């Protein structure tokens, strides 16, 4: 069982600052409960699982051929507009 402290955030009904240990280091983060404090352990699990998950790798680069095509199309459109 994970040990943690939950401190209610000032002027907030269902928001808490959580302090616990993860991989030998103390960490703190905030959680917001939907109904009541009984949700805190599950919210902590979700956050810890997020920390432990391998981040996805996204490639935002289009292939060079696609970029060249886009540039050529835009150039043709500009030339058409200039020649009107």
PyMOL Python script that loads the backbone (N, CA, C, O; Angstrom):
from pymol import cmd

cmd.read_pdbstr("""\
ATOM      1  N   UNK A   1       0.830  -1.184   0.000  1.00  0.00           N
ATOM      2  CA  UNK A   1       0.000   0.000   0.000  1.00  0.00           C
ATOM      3  C   UNK A   1       0.875   1.249   0.000  1.00  0.00           C
ATOM      4  O   UNK A   1       1.842   1.341   0.757  1.00  0.00           O
ATOM      5  N   UNK A   2       0.536   2.185  -0.836  1.00  0.00           N
ATOM      6  CA  UNK A   2       1.306   3.411  -0.963  1.00  0.00           C
ATOM      7  C   UNK A   2       0.960   4.365   0.177  1.00  0.00           C
ATOM      8  O   UNK A   2      -0.205   4.522   0.540  1.00  0.00           O
ATOM      9  N   UNK A   3       1.982   4.993   0.731  1.00  0.00           N
ATOM     10  CA  UNK A   3       1.733   6.004   1.751  1.00  0.00           C
ATOM     11  C   UNK A   3       1.806   7.376   1.095  1.00  0.00           C
ATOM     12  O   UNK A   3       2.632   7.620   0.215  1.00  0.00           O
ATOM     13  N   UNK A   4       0.940   8.248   1.533  1.00  0.00           N
ATOM     14  CA  UNK A   4       0.892   9.594   0.970  1.00  0.00           C
ATOM     15  C   UNK A   4       0.238  10.533   1.972  1.00  0.00           C
ATOM     16  O   UNK A   4      -0.434  10.096   2.907  1.00  0.00           O
ATOM     17  N   UNK A   5       0.441  11.811   1.767  1.00  0.00           N
ATOM     18  CA  UNK A   5      -0.312  12.809   2.515  1.00  0.00           C
ATOM     19  C   UNK A   5      -1.142  13.591   1.511  1.00  0.00           C
ATOM     20  O   UNK A   5      -0.697  13.878   0.400  1.00  0.00           O
ATOM     21  N   UNK A   6      -2.352  13.929   1.925  1.00  0.00           N
ATOM     22  CA  UNK A   6      -3.256  14.706   1.085  1.00  0.00           C
ATOM     23  C   UNK A   6      -3.642  15.958   1.868  1.00  0.00           C
ATOM     24  O   UNK A   6      -4.229  15.875   2.947  1.00  0.00           O
ATOM     25  N   UNK A   7      -3.307  17.108   1.312  1.00  0.00           N
ATOM     26  CA  UNK A   7      -3.627  18.375   1.966  1.00  0.00           C
ATOM     27  C   UNK A   7      -4.619  19.119   1.080  1.00  0.00           C
ATOM     28  O   UNK A   7      -4.323  19.411  -0.078  1.00  0.00           O
ATOM     29  N   UNK A   8      -5.777  19.421   1.617  1.00  0.00           N
ATOM     30  CA  UNK A   8      -6.806  20.146   0.861  1.00  0.00           C
ATOM     31  C   UNK A   8      -6.254  21.516   0.476  1.00  0.00           C
ATOM     32  O   UNK A   8      -5.708  22.239   1.309  1.00  0.00           O
ATOM     33  N   UNK A   9      -6.409  21.858  -0.808  1.00  0.00           N
ATOM     34  CA  UNK A   9      -5.954  23.164  -1.273  1.00  0.00           C
ATOM     35  C   UNK A   9      -6.886  24.245  -0.746  1.00  0.00           C
ATOM     36  O   UNK A   9      -8.100  24.055  -0.664  1.00  0.00           O
ATOM     37  N   UNK A  10      -6.305  25.370  -0.395  1.00  0.00           N
ATOM     38  CA  UNK A  10      -7.070  26.475   0.180  1.00  0.00           C
ATOM     39  C   UNK A  10      -8.207  26.904  -0.748  1.00  0.00           C
ATOM     40  O   UNK A  10      -8.016  27.042  -1.956  1.00  0.00           O
ATOM     41  N   UNK A  11      -9.355  27.105  -0.187  1.00  0.00           N
ATOM     42  CA  UNK A  11     -10.553  27.553  -0.909  1.00  0.00           C
ATOM     43  C   UNK A  11     -11.028  26.554  -1.965  1.00  0.00           C
ATOM     44  O   UNK A  11     -11.743  26.934  -2.893  1.00  0.00           O
ATOM     45  N   UNK A  12     -10.643  25.293  -1.837  1.00  0.00           N
ATOM     46  CA  UNK A  12     -11.064  24.269  -2.786  1.00  0.00           C
ATOM     47  C   UNK A  12     -11.751  23.142  -2.012  1.00  0.00           C
ATOM     48  O   UNK A  12     -11.265  22.717  -0.964  1.00  0.00           O
ATOM     49  N   UNK A  13     -12.849  22.676  -2.519  1.00  0.00           N
ATOM     50  CA  UNK A  13     -13.589  21.625  -1.825  1.00  0.00           C
ATOM     51  C   UNK A  13     -13.003  20.247  -2.094  1.00  0.00           C
ATOM     52  O   UNK A  13     -12.831  19.453  -1.169  1.00  0.00           O
ATOM     53  N   UNK A  14     -12.693  19.958  -3.357  1.00  0.00           N
ATOM     54  CA  UNK A  14     -12.261  18.606  -3.719  1.00  0.00           C
ATOM     55  C   UNK A  14     -10.901  18.566  -4.415  1.00  0.00           C
ATOM     56  O   UNK A  14     -10.628  17.644  -5.185  1.00  0.00           O
ATOM     57  N   UNK A  15     -10.046  19.555  -4.151  1.00  0.00           N
ATOM     58  CA  UNK A  15      -8.695  19.542  -4.725  1.00  0.00           C
ATOM     59  C   UNK A  15      -7.683  19.379  -3.598  1.00  0.00           C
ATOM     60  O   UNK A  15      -7.789  20.000  -2.541  1.00  0.00           O
ATOM     61  N   UNK A  16      -6.689  18.513  -3.863  1.00  0.00           N
ATOM     62  CA  UNK A  16      -5.722  18.178  -2.834  1.00  0.00           C
ATOM     63  C   UNK A  16      -4.309  18.189  -3.394  1.00  0.00           C
ATOM     64  O   UNK A  16      -4.076  17.836  -4.550  1.00  0.00           O
ATOM     65  N   UNK A  17      -3.370  18.602  -2.549  1.00  0.00           N
ATOM     66  CA  UNK A  17      -1.949  18.464  -2.875  1.00  0.00           C
ATOM     67  C   UNK A  17      -1.511  17.129  -2.282  1.00  0.00           C
ATOM     68  O   UNK A  17      -1.622  16.902  -1.077  1.00  0.00           O
ATOM     69  N   UNK A  18      -1.014  16.254  -3.148  1.00  0.00           N
ATOM     70  CA  UNK A  18      -0.574  14.924  -2.733  1.00  0.00           C
ATOM     71  C   UNK A  18       0.943  14.930  -2.636  1.00  0.00           C
ATOM     72  O   UNK A  18       1.628  15.442  -3.522  1.00  0.00           O
ATOM     73  N   UNK A  19       1.459  14.366  -1.569  1.00  0.00           N
ATOM     74  CA  UNK A  19       2.897  14.176  -1.417  1.00  0.00           C
ATOM     75  C   UNK A  19       3.117  12.695  -1.143  1.00  0.00           C
ATOM     76  O   UNK A  19       2.518  12.112  -0.239  1.00  0.00           O
ATOM     77  N   UNK A  20       3.993  12.102  -1.950  1.00  0.00           N
ATOM     78  CA  UNK A  20       4.291  10.682  -1.806  1.00  0.00           C
ATOM     79  C   UNK A  20       5.708  10.436  -2.312  1.00  0.00           C
ATOM     80  O   UNK A  20       6.409  11.376  -2.688  1.00  0.00           O
ATOM     81  N   UNK A  21       6.121   9.195  -2.321  1.00  0.00           N
ATOM     82  CA  UNK A  21       7.454   8.839  -2.815  1.00  0.00           C
ATOM     83  C   UNK A  21       7.310   8.010  -4.086  1.00  0.00           C
ATOM     84  O   UNK A  21       6.469   7.115  -4.181  1.00  0.00           O
ATOM     85  N   UNK A  22       8.154   8.337  -5.054  1.00  0.00           N
ATOM     86  CA  UNK A  22       8.163   7.591  -6.324  1.00  0.00           C
ATOM     87  C   UNK A  22       9.606   7.408  -6.758  1.00  0.00           C
ATOM     88  O   UNK A  22      10.347   8.381  -6.904  1.00  0.00           O
ATOM     89  N   UNK A  23       9.998   6.179  -6.961  1.00  0.00           N
ATOM     90  CA  UNK A  23      11.378   5.845  -7.351  1.00  0.00           C
ATOM     91  C   UNK A  23      12.401   6.461  -6.397  1.00  0.00           C
ATOM     92  O   UNK A  23      13.443   6.963  -6.818  1.00  0.00           O
ATOM     93  N   UNK A  24      12.082   6.411  -5.119  1.00  0.00           N
ATOM     94  CA  UNK A  24      13.015   6.887  -4.105  1.00  0.00           C
ATOM     95  C   UNK A  24      13.055   8.394  -3.921  1.00  0.00           C
ATOM     96  O   UNK A  24      13.878   8.896  -3.154  1.00  0.00           O
ATOM     97  N   UNK A  25      12.194   9.119  -4.599  1.00  0.00           N
ATOM     98  CA  UNK A  25      12.178  10.582  -4.477  1.00  0.00           C
ATOM     99  C   UNK A  25      10.794  11.044  -4.041  1.00  0.00           C
ATOM    100  O   UNK A  25       9.776  10.471  -4.429  1.00  0.00           O
ATOM    101  N   UNK A  26      10.781  12.087  -3.229  1.00  0.00           N
ATOM    102  CA  UNK A  26       9.501  12.665  -2.836  1.00  0.00           C
ATOM    103  C   UNK A  26       8.947  13.490  -3.993  1.00  0.00           C
ATOM    104  O   UNK A  26       9.658  14.300  -4.588  1.00  0.00           O
ATOM    105  N   UNK A  27       7.688  13.276  -4.298  1.00  0.00           N
ATOM    106  CA  UNK A  27       7.031  14.041  -5.357  1.00  0.00           C
ATOM    107  C   UNK A  27       5.740  14.646  -4.806  1.00  0.00           C
ATOM    108  O   UNK A  27       5.146  14.125  -3.862  1.00  0.00           O
ATOM    109  N   UNK A  28       5.323  15.743  -5.410  1.00  0.00           N
ATOM    110  CA  UNK A  28       4.063  16.395  -5.052  1.00  0.00           C
ATOM    111  C   UNK A  28       3.317  16.738  -6.322  1.00  0.00           C
ATOM    112  O   UNK A  28       3.916  17.108  -7.332  1.00  0.00           O
ATOM    113  N   UNK A  29       2.016  16.612  -6.263  1.00  0.00           N
ATOM    114  CA  UNK A  29       1.163  16.971  -7.393  1.00  0.00           C
ATOM    115  C   UNK A  29      -0.245  17.192  -6.868  1.00  0.00           C
ATOM    116  O   UNK A  29      -0.568  16.781  -5.754  1.00  0.00           O
ATOM    117  N   UNK A  30      -1.070  17.830  -7.653  1.00  0.00           N
ATOM    118  CA  UNK A  30      -2.443  18.108  -7.256  1.00  0.00           C
ATOM    119  C   UNK A  30      -3.397  17.138  -7.941  1.00  0.00           C
ATOM    120  O   UNK A  30      -3.174  16.714  -9.075  1.00  0.00           O
ATOM    121  N   UNK A  31      -4.458  16.798  -7.230  1.00  0.00           N
ATOM    122  CA  UNK A  31      -5.534  15.998  -7.809  1.00  0.00           C
ATOM    123  C   UNK A  31      -6.860  16.686  -7.527  1.00  0.00           C
ATOM    124  O   UNK A  31      -7.009  17.404  -6.539  1.00  0.00           O
ATOM    125  N   UNK A  32      -7.808  16.453  -8.407  1.00  0.00           N
ATOM    126  CA  UNK A  32      -9.165  16.967  -8.217  1.00  0.00           C
ATOM    127  C   UNK A  32     -10.115  15.771  -8.197  1.00  0.00           C
ATOM    128  O   UNK A  32     -10.183  14.999  -9.153  1.00  0.00           O
ATOM    129  N   UNK A  33     -10.837  15.635  -7.106  1.00  0.00           N
ATOM    130  CA  UNK A  33     -11.795  14.550  -6.963  1.00  0.00           C
ATOM    131  C   UNK A  33     -13.125  14.975  -7.577  1.00  0.00           C
ATOM    132  O   UNK A  33     -13.484  16.152  -7.542  1.00  0.00           O
ATOM    133  N   UNK A  34     -13.839  14.029  -8.130  1.00  0.00           N
ATOM    134  CA  UNK A  34     -15.153  14.323  -8.706  1.00  0.00           C
ATOM    135  C   UNK A  34     -16.240  14.294  -7.630  1.00  0.00           C
ATOM    136  O   UNK A  34     -17.152  15.121  -7.644  1.00  0.00           O
ATOM    137  N   UNK A  35     -16.143  13.345  -6.699  1.00  0.00           N
ATOM    138  CA  UNK A  35     -17.210  13.177  -5.708  1.00  0.00           C
ATOM    139  C   UNK A  35     -16.758  13.365  -4.263  1.00  0.00           C
ATOM    140  O   UNK A  35     -17.363  14.119  -3.501  1.00  0.00           O
ATOM    141  N   UNK A  36     -15.671  12.657  -3.899  1.00  0.00           N
ATOM    142  CA  UNK A  36     -15.206  12.759  -2.516  1.00  0.00           C
ATOM    143  C   UNK A  36     -13.771  12.261  -2.396  1.00  0.00           C
ATOM    144  O   UNK A  36     -13.173  11.803  -3.369  1.00  0.00           O
ATOM    145  N   UNK A  37     -13.231  12.360  -1.182  1.00  0.00           N
ATOM    146  CA  UNK A  37     -11.828  12.019  -0.927  1.00  0.00           C
ATOM    147  C   UNK A  37     -11.496  10.547  -1.141  1.00  0.00           C
ATOM    148  O   UNK A  37     -10.323  10.196  -1.272  1.00  0.00           O
ATOM    149  N   UNK A  38     -12.484   9.696  -1.178  1.00  0.00           N
ATOM    150  CA  UNK A  38     -12.212   8.270  -1.360  1.00  0.00           C
ATOM    151  C   UNK A  38     -11.591   7.982  -2.729  1.00  0.00           C
ATOM    152  O   UNK A  38     -11.047   6.899  -2.946  1.00  0.00           O
ATOM    153  N   UNK A  39     -11.668   8.936  -3.645  1.00  0.00           N
ATOM    154  CA  UNK A  39     -11.111   8.762  -4.989  1.00  0.00           C
ATOM    155  C   UNK A  39      -9.603   8.991  -5.037  1.00  0.00           C
ATOM    156  O   UNK A  39      -8.962   8.656  -6.033  1.00  0.00           O
ATOM    157  N   UNK A  40      -9.037   9.546  -3.993  1.00  0.00           N
ATOM    158  CA  UNK A  40      -7.617   9.928  -4.005  1.00  0.00           C
ATOM    159  C   UNK A  40      -6.688   8.760  -4.340  1.00  0.00           C
ATOM    160  O   UNK A  40      -5.832   8.929  -5.209  1.00  0.00           O
ATOM    161  N   UNK A  41      -6.800   7.586  -3.709  1.00  0.00           N
ATOM    162  CA  UNK A  41      -5.862   6.504  -4.060  1.00  0.00           C
ATOM    163  C   UNK A  41      -5.874   6.152  -5.551  1.00  0.00           C
ATOM    164  O   UNK A  41      -4.820   5.914  -6.141  1.00  0.00           O
ATOM    165  N   UNK A  42      -7.054   6.118  -6.156  1.00  0.00           N
ATOM    166  CA  UNK A  42      -7.120   5.811  -7.588  1.00  0.00           C
ATOM    167  C   UNK A  42      -6.482   6.922  -8.420  1.00  0.00           C
ATOM    168  O   UNK A  42      -5.820   6.645  -9.420  1.00  0.00           O
ATOM    169  N   UNK A  43      -6.677   8.167  -8.016  1.00  0.00           N
ATOM    170  CA  UNK A  43      -6.062   9.288  -8.744  1.00  0.00           C
ATOM    171  C   UNK A  43      -4.538   9.251  -8.628  1.00  0.00           C
ATOM    172  O   UNK A  43      -3.828   9.580  -9.578  1.00  0.00           O
ATOM    173  N   UNK A  44      -4.049   8.852  -7.469  1.00  0.00           N
ATOM    174  CA  UNK A  44      -2.602   8.700  -7.292  1.00  0.00           C
ATOM    175  C   UNK A  44      -2.082   7.607  -8.212  1.00  0.00           C
ATOM    176  O   UNK A  44      -1.044   7.779  -8.851  1.00  0.00           O
ATOM    177  N   UNK A  45      -2.786   6.489  -8.288  1.00  0.00           N
ATOM    178  CA  UNK A  45      -2.377   5.391  -9.176  1.00  0.00           C
ATOM    179  C   UNK A  45      -2.309   5.854 -10.625  1.00  0.00           C
ATOM    180  O   UNK A  45      -1.369   5.517 -11.344  1.00  0.00           O
ATOM    181  N   UNK A  46      -3.297   6.618 -11.049  1.00  0.00           N
ATOM    182  CA  UNK A  46      -3.309   7.118 -12.425  1.00  0.00           C
ATOM    183  C   UNK A  46      -2.083   7.987 -12.672  1.00  0.00           C
ATOM    184  O   UNK A  46      -1.435   7.856 -13.711  1.00  0.00           O
ATOM    185  N   UNK A  47      -1.755   8.867 -11.737  1.00  0.00           N
ATOM    186  CA  UNK A  47      -0.610   9.759 -11.918  1.00  0.00           C
ATOM    187  C   UNK A  47       0.704   8.975 -11.930  1.00  0.00           C
ATOM    188  O   UNK A  47       1.575   9.234 -12.761  1.00  0.00           O
ATOM    189  N   UNK A  48       0.845   8.030 -11.020  1.00  0.00           N
ATOM    190  CA  UNK A  48       2.076   7.222 -10.973  1.00  0.00           C
ATOM    191  C   UNK A  48       2.217   6.411 -12.260  1.00  0.00           C
ATOM    192  O   UNK A  48       3.316   6.307 -12.806  1.00  0.00           O
ATOM    193  N   UNK A  49       1.122   5.837 -12.747  1.00  0.00           N
ATOM    194  CA  UNK A  49       1.173   5.105 -14.015  1.00  0.00           C
ATOM    195  C   UNK A  49       1.579   6.021 -15.162  1.00  0.00           C
ATOM    196  O   UNK A  49       2.317   5.611 -16.057  1.00  0.00           O
ATOM    197  N   UNK A  50       1.099   7.258 -15.137  1.00  0.00           N
ATOM    198  CA  UNK A  50       1.500   8.244 -16.148  1.00  0.00           C
ATOM    199  C   UNK A  50       3.005   8.493 -16.077  1.00  0.00           C
ATOM    200  O   UNK A  50       3.674   8.544 -17.110  1.00  0.00           O
ATOM    201  N   UNK A  51       3.538   8.649 -14.875  1.00  0.00           N
ATOM    202  CA  UNK A  51       4.981   8.884 -14.717  1.00  0.00           C
ATOM    203  C   UNK A  51       5.805   7.698 -15.202  1.00  0.00           C
ATOM    204  O   UNK A  51       6.883   7.876 -15.769  1.00  0.00           O
ATOM    205  N   UNK A  52       5.299   6.492 -14.982  1.00  0.00           N
ATOM    206  CA  UNK A  52       6.036   5.285 -15.343  1.00  0.00           C
ATOM    207  C   UNK A  52       5.889   4.887 -16.811  1.00  0.00           C
ATOM    208  O   UNK A  52       6.659   4.069 -17.314  1.00  0.00           O
ATOM    209  N   UNK A  53       4.915   5.456 -17.488  1.00  0.00           N
ATOM    210  CA  UNK A  53       4.664   5.082 -18.883  1.00  0.00           C
ATOM    211  C   UNK A  53       5.761   5.620 -19.791  1.00  0.00           C
ATOM    212  O   UNK A  53       6.295   6.707 -19.570  1.00  0.00           O
ATOM    213  N   UNK A  54       6.083   4.843 -20.809  1.00  0.00           N
ATOM    214  CA  UNK A  54       7.033   5.294 -21.821  1.00  0.00           C
ATOM    215  C   UNK A  54       6.334   6.335 -22.688  1.00  0.00           C
ATOM    216  O   UNK A  54       5.268   6.072 -23.245  1.00  0.00           O
ATOM    217  N   UNK A  55       6.933   7.510 -22.799  1.00  0.00           N
ATOM    218  CA  UNK A  55       6.264   8.540 -23.593  1.00  0.00           C
ATOM    219  C   UNK A  55       6.196   8.150 -25.066  1.00  0.00           C
ATOM    220  O   UNK A  55       7.149   7.587 -25.604  1.00  0.00           O
ATOM    221  N   UNK A  56       5.084   8.444 -25.713  1.00  0.00           N
ATOM    222  CA  UNK A  56       4.976   8.127 -27.136  1.00  0.00           C
ATOM    223  C   UNK A  56       5.907   9.029 -27.949  1.00  0.00           C
ATOM    224  O   UNK A  56       6.202  10.161 -27.564  1.00  0.00           O
ATOM    225  N   UNK A  57       6.347   8.506 -29.053  1.00  0.00           N
ATOM    226  CA  UNK A  57       7.210   9.269 -29.954  1.00  0.00           C
ATOM    227  C   UNK A  57       6.382   9.635 -31.171  1.00  0.00           C
ATOM    228  O   UNK A  57       5.851   8.771 -31.869  1.00  0.00           O
ATOM    229  N   UNK A  58       6.284  10.920 -31.406  1.00  0.00           N
ATOM    230  CA  UNK A  58       5.520  11.407 -32.547  1.00  0.00           C
ATOM    231  C   UNK A  58       6.471  12.038 -33.545  1.00  0.00           C
ATOM    232  O   UNK A  58       7.370  12.790 -33.171  1.00  0.00           O
ATOM    233  N   UNK A  59       6.274  11.735 -34.789  1.00  0.00           N
ATOM    234  CA  UNK A  59       7.042  12.373 -35.844  1.00  0.00           C
ATOM    235  C   UNK A  59       6.142  13.385 -36.519  1.00  0.00           C
ATOM    236  O   UNK A  59       5.118  13.032 -37.103  1.00  0.00           O
ATOM    237  N   UNK A  60       6.527  14.633 -36.436  1.00  0.00           N
ATOM    238  CA  UNK A  60       5.720  15.687 -37.022  1.00  0.00           C
ATOM    239  C   UNK A  60       6.269  16.113 -38.381  1.00  0.00           C
ATOM    240  O   UNK A  60       5.763  17.051 -38.997  1.00  0.00           O
ATOM    241  N   UNK A  61       7.280  15.436 -38.829  1.00  0.00           N
ATOM    242  CA  UNK A  61       7.867  15.787 -40.112  1.00  0.00           C
ATOM    243  C   UNK A  61       7.175  15.041 -41.233  1.00  0.00           C
ATOM    244  O   UNK A  61       7.029  13.819 -41.194  1.00  0.00           O
ATOM    245  N   UNK A  62       6.761  15.784 -42.213  1.00  0.00           N
ATOM    246  CA  UNK A  62       6.233  15.148 -43.416  1.00  0.00           C
ATOM    247  C   UNK A  62       7.424  14.728 -44.260  1.00  0.00           C
ATOM    248  O   UNK A  62       8.480  15.357 -44.194  1.00  0.00           O
ATOM    249  N   UNK A  63       7.271  13.684 -45.043  1.00  0.00           N
ATOM    250  CA  UNK A  63       8.365  13.300 -45.936  1.00  0.00           C
ATOM    251  C   UNK A  63       8.734  14.476 -46.853  1.00  0.00           C
ATOM    252  O   UNK A  63       7.880  15.275 -47.238  1.00  0.00           O
ATOM    253  N   UNK A  64      10.015  14.557 -47.187  1.00  0.00           N
ATOM    254  CA  UNK A  64      10.517  15.664 -48.006  1.00  0.00           C
ATOM    255  C   UNK A  64       9.735  15.775 -49.313  1.00  0.00           C
ATOM    256  O   UNK A  64       9.443  16.881 -49.767  1.00  0.00           O
ATOM    257  N   UNK A  65       9.400  14.657 -49.912  1.00  0.00           N
ATOM    258  CA  UNK A  65       8.655  14.690 -51.174  1.00  0.00           C
ATOM    259  C   UNK A  65       7.318  15.393 -50.975  1.00  0.00           C
ATOM    260  O   UNK A  65       6.895  16.171 -51.830  1.00  0.00           O
ATOM    261  N   UNK A  66       6.655  15.127 -49.862  1.00  0.00           N
ATOM    262  CA  UNK A  66       5.380  15.786 -49.572  1.00  0.00           C
ATOM    263  C   UNK A  66       5.572  17.284 -49.389  1.00  0.00           C
ATOM    264  O   UNK A  66       4.773  18.081 -49.880  1.00  0.00           O
ATOM    265  N   UNK A  67       6.622  17.664 -48.687  1.00  0.00           N
ATOM    266  CA  UNK A  67       6.888  19.089 -48.484  1.00  0.00           C
ATOM    267  C   UNK A  67       7.185  19.784 -49.805  1.00  0.00           C
ATOM    268  O   UNK A  67       6.722  20.899 -50.043  1.00  0.00           O
ATOM    269  N   UNK A  68       7.955  19.126 -50.660  1.00  0.00           N
ATOM    270  CA  UNK A  68       8.250  19.719 -51.972  1.00  0.00           C
ATOM    271  C   UNK A  68       6.964  19.905 -52.777  1.00  0.00           C
ATOM    272  O   UNK A  68       6.787  20.929 -53.436  1.00  0.00           O
ATOM    273  N   UNK A  69       6.093  18.947 -52.728  1.00  0.00           N
ATOM    274  CA  UNK A  69       4.821  19.046 -53.446  1.00  0.00           C
ATOM    275  C   UNK A  69       4.000  20.211 -52.914  1.00  0.00           C
ATOM    276  O   UNK A  69       3.425  20.974 -53.690  1.00  0.00           O
ATOM    277  N   UNK A  70       3.944  20.347 -51.615  1.00  0.00           N
ATOM    278  CA  UNK A  70       3.189  21.440 -50.997  1.00  0.00           C
ATOM    279  C   UNK A  70       3.777  22.786 -51.413  1.00  0.00           C
ATOM    280  O   UNK A  70       3.036  23.705 -51.763  1.00  0.00           O
ATOM    281  N   UNK A  71       5.090  22.904 -51.378  1.00  0.00           N
ATOM    282  CA  UNK A  71       5.742  24.159 -51.771  1.00  0.00           C
ATOM    283  C   UNK A  71       5.442  24.479 -53.236  1.00  0.00           C
ATOM    284  O   UNK A  71       5.152  25.624 -53.582  1.00  0.00           O
ATOM    285  N   UNK A  72       5.514  23.477 -54.076  1.00  0.00           N
ATOM    286  CA  UNK A  72       5.235  23.707 -55.504  1.00  0.00           C
ATOM    287  C   UNK A  72       3.788  24.140 -55.718  1.00  0.00           C
ATOM    288  O   UNK A  72       3.524  25.035 -56.521  1.00  0.00           O
ATOM    289  N   UNK A  73       2.856  23.519 -55.013  1.00  0.00           N
ATOM    290  CA  UNK A  73       1.449  23.886 -55.149  1.00  0.00           C
ATOM    291  C   UNK A  73       1.200  25.311 -54.656  1.00  0.00           C
ATOM    292  O   UNK A  73       0.472  26.073 -55.291  1.00  0.00           O
ATOM    293  N   UNK A  74       1.793  25.658 -53.547  1.00  0.00           N
ATOM    294  CA  UNK A  74       1.619  27.015 -53.024  1.00  0.00           C
ATOM    295  C   UNK A  74       2.265  28.052 -53.938  1.00  0.00           C
ATOM    296  O   UNK A  74       1.718  29.137 -54.142  1.00  0.00           O
ATOM    297  N   UNK A  75       3.421  27.716 -54.483  1.00  0.00           N
ATOM    298  CA  UNK A  75       4.080  28.627 -55.415  1.00  0.00           C
ATOM    299  C   UNK A  75       3.210  28.851 -56.647  1.00  0.00           C
ATOM    300  O   UNK A  75       3.073  29.982 -57.112  1.00  0.00           O
ATOM    301  N   UNK A  76       2.628  27.793 -57.173  1.00  0.00           N
ATOM    302  CA  UNK A  76       1.759  27.914 -58.345  1.00  0.00           C
ATOM    303  C   UNK A  76       0.540  28.768 -58.016  1.00  0.00           C
ATOM    304  O   UNK A  76       0.116  29.576 -58.842  1.00  0.00           O
ATOM    305  N   UNK A  77      -0.022  28.606 -56.840  1.00  0.00           N
ATOM    306  CA  UNK A  77      -1.185  29.411 -56.446  1.00  0.00           C
ATOM    307  C   UNK A  77      -0.812  30.879 -56.319  1.00  0.00           C
ATOM    308  O   UNK A  77      -1.576  31.750 -56.736  1.00  0.00           O
ATOM    309  N   UNK A  78       0.351  31.163 -55.749  1.00  0.00           N
ATOM    310  CA  UNK A  78       0.809  32.554 -55.629  1.00  0.00           C
ATOM    311  C   UNK A  78       1.030  33.181 -56.996  1.00  0.00           C
ATOM    312  O   UNK A  78       0.638  34.321 -57.242  1.00  0.00           O
ATOM    313  N   UNK A  79       1.656  32.427 -57.870  1.00  0.00           N
ATOM    314  CA  UNK A  79       1.896  32.949 -59.218  1.00  0.00           C
ATOM    315  C   UNK A  79       0.589  33.220 -59.943  1.00  0.00           C
ATOM    316  O   UNK A  79       0.469  34.213 -60.659  1.00  0.00           O
ATOM    317  N   UNK A  80      -0.393  32.341 -59.761  1.00  0.00           N
ATOM    318  CA  UNK A  80      -1.700  32.533 -60.377  1.00  0.00           C
ATOM    319  C   UNK A  80      -2.368  33.789 -59.842  1.00  0.00           C
ATOM    320  O   UNK A  80      -2.975  34.543 -60.602  1.00  0.00           O
ATOM    321  N   UNK A  81      -2.262  34.015 -58.548  1.00  0.00           N
ATOM    322  CA  UNK A  81      -2.847  35.213 -57.935  1.00  0.00           C
ATOM    323  C   UNK A  81      -2.139  36.483 -58.430  1.00  0.00           C
ATOM    324  O   UNK A  81      -2.784  37.498 -58.692  1.00  0.00           O
ATOM    325  N   UNK A  82      -0.829  36.416 -58.552  1.00  0.00           N
ATOM    326  CA  UNK A  82      -0.071  37.584 -59.018  1.00  0.00           C
ATOM    327  C   UNK A  82      -0.376  37.907 -60.464  1.00  0.00           C
ATOM    328  O   UNK A  82      -0.326  39.074 -60.850  1.00  0.00           O
ATOM    329  N   UNK A  83      -0.690  36.914 -61.273  1.00  0.00           N
ATOM    330  CA  UNK A  83      -0.940  37.127 -62.694  1.00  0.00           C
ATOM    331  C   UNK A  83      -2.372  37.540 -62.999  1.00  0.00           C
ATOM    332  O   UNK A  83      -2.688  37.766 -64.168  1.00  0.00           O
ATOM    333  N   UNK A  84      -3.236  37.648 -62.033  1.00  0.00           N
ATOM    334  CA  UNK A  84      -4.630  38.034 -62.273  1.00  0.00           C
ATOM    335  C   UNK A  84      -4.727  39.498 -62.573  1.00  0.00           C
ATOM    336  O   UNK A  84      -5.822  40.010 -62.803  1.00  0.00           O
TER     337      UNK A  84
END
""", "prot")
cmd.dss("prot")
cmd.show_as("cartoon", "prot")
cmd.util.cbc("prot")
cmd.orient("prot")
